Amino acid sequence: IGGTLLGRLEDGQRVFGKGPDDVNVLFISNRGGVLGSDQHTQPVREALGTALSGTAPPGEFHVAPLKRGAEGITWMSSLFGVMSSFAILAGIMLMINIYAMLAEERRSEMGTLRAIGANPGHVARLYLYEGLIYTIGAAVAGVGVGLLLAIAVFWGLNQVTVLTIFLGSDLVFTVKPASLVMAAALGALITLGTVLFTSVRNSGVNIVAAIRDLPDPQEARRRSRTVIWPLALLLLGLLMTAGAVAQQSSYLYLLGPAVVLLGIGLLLSRSLSSRPVFSLVFLVLAVYSQLSYQIPVVEEAIGDDSSFYFVTGAALVFSGIGLLALNLSLVVWAIRQTLGRLPGVLPVVRLAVSHAAERPLRTGFTLGMFALIVYVMTVTSIYIGILRPQLAERLDTEAGGFDAILMVSPHNPVTDLEGRLRQSEAVGPSQVISISAFRVAQAELSEYRQGDYYDPGTAGAGNPQAPLTEQVTGLDETFLLSTRSSLAVRAPEYSSDADAWATLAKDSSLVILSGRYVARQDRRNPWPNFGPGDVLRLRNPVTGVVYEKRVIGRMAGGDISQGLLPGVMLRAQAVEQEFSSGAPLPVSTYLLSFAPDADQKALANSIEKELIAQGAQVFLVREWVERFEGLLQGFLRIAEGFLAFGLVVGVAGLAVVATRAVFQRRREIGTLRALGFQRRMVLGCFLVEASLISALGILLGIAAGTFSGYGVYLQQLKDEGLAFVWPVLELALIAALIWVASLIFTFLPARHAASLEPVEALRPVE
């Protein structure tokens, strides 16, 4: 491992015998600030090409956008953004429910206002102004709570030690006033939009029906329907779909067909029954939301933009909400069939379910709050569940099953490493069982060009017309005969991965490739696609001799193995003979196997001290695997905690809805008590209704999350050789906790409803 010595440029030039014009690296700072300066990288590259065209041969320099690599950490903010989007949707559903219930409670007041001369616009503005007051208060309170939550999230992230190692320092909590103003404004706009929607929707009440507290006539609702909006929606969807095909827009491919389906459903519902029409529409939309991954444009873009998972996940969840809300009558039928022999229970259950089925929109919004949050938690749990069981397997297979990686400076190699370690008093002859040495050289894939596999201006993209360079790694028999590195694919004539590795030790015409030689639709890791049976032509860049090698396998590509063996693997003798150009290849990387009872940490320190003259560094495989796993799992756990805050809001929202329902249904409760319903039966009605809605929302969220989680697995994890895991116990625990919490929050308003006396409940409330 080479070090870095900082000093003045003049001193370095003097020490190495260079002139004042001998400079091989320039760091350039563009205009535009920390985040906006990268947009000028390409113009700067072109300007430098023009300036150096007469002094440097073409391809002898390249411009590496350093910030573009550092921006990879933005995946964290992207993940939080996706999770926040689902929480925001759940909050919107809660607000619509609350304002709709408030409007229903005040129908008599609306009817009176209309009767004395107020038009629907006056009524809508009246409640809009009232909602504006609530909106401003909620925005200010939300910013305060959000700050406290952000502080907690940052504290949790800084507790993940491996994350601070990855970043190089702790995360610094920074608050910008503009961000707070923007958050408050967005929250206020979302809330105000919800208030406006519900105000306009409920302002056109029938005057007589509202004053007498009767339902609006169904005939009036039918007359208010026109064909204009369905046709406009259908036309918009067709235009979006046509734009998707013409512009190859991934978002339009997702949204266009969805809008077309909704337009068709609205048109068909004018002449057919709404329930079967929209049930079919929601079913087709759910299927399409998951099959859209197969569209090439969407598949290519989804790896770079995680917001696609929000769009497809939201479409899947909303489709499920629509299916359940429209078909709750089937639940009533099922209960009637199963509980018909329990006369003491059946009236309570039937009444609770019937009340939910009569209000599909409100019921859909309520169960949607649970479904959206549980959906994200399910996807996250599945993602963690897939990775967790692989830890033991990766400890066994990463780095070939060896215990440690020893790296020394290639300019100061170790002579007789095994002898030095055996003679060392600190290490001892029995602590290190086996040693494998890697010999590395450079080759060219002469049939491929750099410009086809590197974006202009990125590191590695020198001359776009130059051959693609590759690393070839010579593996000795110690590694090849004992490695437990797994292969993603191998030639059919080999019965096991170990058989393929052992054959490589005997035949110089065979190679095994690293995990990056796999077809990818995105450009995160572009590289030629090779598989077993293909012929790979490697050119010695010094002699020009081309060697043909047959591929017999491709590695699974774990984090450590990918770093150790990034290119083409051959037997050590082949690399020495074909790519060393006559000079012995220095060894800079060794793999070590320790005795089972050895203290690996102490032994690694002892080896570093023994080889300090060679700048030795020893990395324990177990520590590296646990760091990588701990980074991802720790971050996702914190993200789950962040999401749980939204779940608390959803459960508390259910309590608010239940409280308003008690007030709204006072007459119904009084009538039931007068007809002989006991207090425990009224209590049971509210608890069964809340239990049913929360259970349906939880089950819907788990089902939709499972489908999406499997889609994420197919898109991102299957190629890594991981197996799909469905964490049954964890999901059952999440479901049970949420269900119990919903009952606890509903119990107090339900008990208040049960305590109402018939006379008190039937008395008009001013």
Sequence and secondary structure as in RCSB ss.txt:
>XXXX:A:sequence
IGGTLLGRLEDGQRVFGKGPDDVNVLFISNRGGVLGSDQHTQPVREALGTALSGTAPPGEFHVAPLKRGAEGITW
MSSLFGVMSSFAILAGIMLMINIYAMLAEERRSEMGTLRAIGANPGHVARLYLYEGLIYTIGAAVAGVGVGLLLA
IAVFWGLNQVTVLTIFLGSDLVFTVKPASLVMAAALGALITLGTVLFTSVRNSGVNIVAAIRDLPDPQEARRRSR
TVIWPLALLLLGLLMTAGAVAQQSSYLYLLGPAVVLLGIGLLLSRSLSSRPVFSLVFLVLAVYSQLSYQIPVVEE
AIGDDSSFYFVTGAALVFSGIGLLALNLSLVVWAIRQTLGRLPGVLPVVRLAVSHAAERPLRTGFTLGMFALIVY
VMTVTSIYIGILRPQLAERLDTEAGGFDAILMVSPHNPVTDLEGRLRQSEAVGPSQVISISAFRVAQAELSEYRQ
GDYYDPGTAGAGNPQAPLTEQVTGLDETFLLSTRSSLAVRAPEYSSDADAWATLAKDSSLVILSGRYVARQDRRN
PWPNFGPGDVLRLRNPVTGVVYEKRVIGRMAGGDISQGLLPGVMLRAQAVEQEFSSGAPLPVSTYLLSFAPDADQ
KALANSIEKELIAQGAQVFLVREWVERFEGLLQGFLRIAEGFLAFGLVVGVAGLAVVATRAVFQRRREIGTLRAL
GFQRRMVLGCFLVEASLISALGILLGIAAGTFSGYGVYLQQLKDEGLAFVWPVLELALIAALIWVASLIFTFLPA
RHAASLEPVEALRPVE
>XXXX:A:secstr
        HHHHHHHTT  TT         SSHHHHGGGGHHHHHHHHHHHTTTTS TTS     HHHHHGGGGH
HHHHHHHHHHHHHHHHHHHHHHHHHHHHHHTHHHHHHHHHTT  HHHHHHHHHHHHHHHHHHHHHHHHHHHHHHH
HHHHHHHHH HHHHHHHSS       HHHHHHHHHHHHHHHHHHHHHHHHHHHS  HHHHHTT    HHHHHHH 
 SHHHHHHHHHHHHHHHHHHHHT HHHHHHHHHHHHHHHHHHHTTTS HHHHHHHHHHHHHHHHHHGGGSHHHHH
HHTT THHHHHHHHHHHHHHHHHHHHTHHHHHHHHHHHSTT TTTHHHHHHHHHHHHH HHHHHHHHHHHHHHHH
HHHHHHHHHHHHTTHHHHHHHHGGGG SEEEE  TTS  SSHHHHHHH TTT TTTEEEEEEEEEEEEEEEEEEG
GGTS TTSTT S TTSEEEEEEEEE HHHHTT    EEEE TT SSHHHHHHHHTT TTEEEE TT S  SSSSS
      TT EEEEE TTT  EEEEEEEEEE   HHHHHHS SEEEEHHHHHHHHSTTS   EEEEEEEE TT  H
HHHHHHHHHHTGGGT EEEEHHHHHHHHHHHHHHHHHHHHHHHHHHHHHHHHHHHHHHHHHHHHTHHHHHHHHHT
T  HHHHHHHHHHHHHHHHHHHHHHHHHHHHHHHHHHIIIIIGGGT      HHHHHHHHHHHHHHHHHHHHHHH
HHHHH  HHHHHS   
